[in-house]
Amino acid sequence: MSGVWLFRNGVVKLVENPANEQSSTARKKVLLHTPSNEVITSYESLEGKLLNLGWERYYDDPDLLQFHKRCSVDLISLPKDFRRFKSMHMYDIVVKNRETFRVIDMQ
């Protein structure tokens, strides 16, 4: 994960490519399931992959999709709407499943 950390209005934000921050030509990030070489395009697909890795779904918060692994303290929290699924959520999944997912630039 590279980029520049910006502090604006009391909020710290990672800008992955500061030159293109306002540009519409910035590359979009996607989550790649490396064993199948499949780009994750829906929560249904992602949920299936996570369940196969031992993650369990939590239903406590109606505004979030949450997954937990019994053998760890890790929790993955995602916005309910897939359109709000951003690179920070993708990197969270990658950090907790290093051998199975990658974040790549969409071509």
Solvent accessible surface area in square Angstrom, and as a share of the most:
residue,aa,sasa,rsa
1,M,155,0.69
2,S,90,0.58
3,G,40,0.38
4,V,67,0.38
5,W,161,0.57
6,L,47,0.23
7,F,143,0.60
8,R,124,0.45
9,N,154,0.79
10,G,57,0.54
11,V,95,0.55
12,V,89,0.51
13,K,104,0.44
14,L,40,0.20
15,V,9,0.05
16,E,56,0.25
17,N,74,0.38
18,P,65,0.41
19,A,94,0.73
20,N,43,0.22
21,E,50,0.22
22,Q,155,0.69
23,S,42,0.27
24,S,117,0.76
25,T,106,0.61
26,A,51,0.39
27,R,176,0.64
28,K,126,0.54
29,K,48,0.20
30,V,14,0.08
31,L,1,0.01
32,L,14,0.07
33,H,20,0.09
34,T,45,0.26
35,P,97,0.61
36,S,60,0.39
37,N,115,0.59
38,E,64,0.29
39,V,57,0.33
40,I,7,0.04
41,T,100,0.58
42,S,34,0.22
43,Y,21,0.08
44,E,135,0.60
45,S,28,0.18
46,L,1,0.01
47,E,42,0.19
48,G,32,0.31
49,K,39,0.16
50,L,0,0.00
51,L,86,0.43
52,N,134,0.69
53,L,62,0.31
54,G,43,0.41
55,W,4,0.01
56,E,60,0.27
57,R,49,0.18
58,Y,84,0.32
59,Y,161,0.61
60,D,121,0.63
61,D,52,0.27
62,P,107,0.67
63,D,104,0.54
64,L,55,0.27
65,L,17,0.08
66,Q,24,0.11
67,F,2,0.01
68,H,37,0.17
69,K,45,0.19
70,R,197,0.72
71,C,117,0.70
72,S,39,0.25
73,V,144,0.83
74,D,47,0.24
75,L,71,0.35
76,I,0,0.00
77,S,39,0.25
78,L,0,0.00
79,P,14,0.09
80,K,104,0.44
81,D,50,0.26
82,F,63,0.26
83,R,200,0.73
84,R,155,0.57
85,F,17,0.07
86,K,114,0.48
87,S,30,0.19
88,M,135,0.60
89,H,25,0.11
90,M,13,0.06
91,Y,44,0.17
92,D,44,0.23
93,I,0,0.00
94,V,27,0.15
95,V,78,0.45
96,K,51,0.22
97,N,12,0.06
98,R,167,0.61
99,E,158,0.71
100,T,15,0.09
101,F,1,0.00
102,R,126,0.46
103,V,27,0.15
104,I,48,0.25
105,D,49,0.25
106,M,101,0.45
107,Q,215,0.95
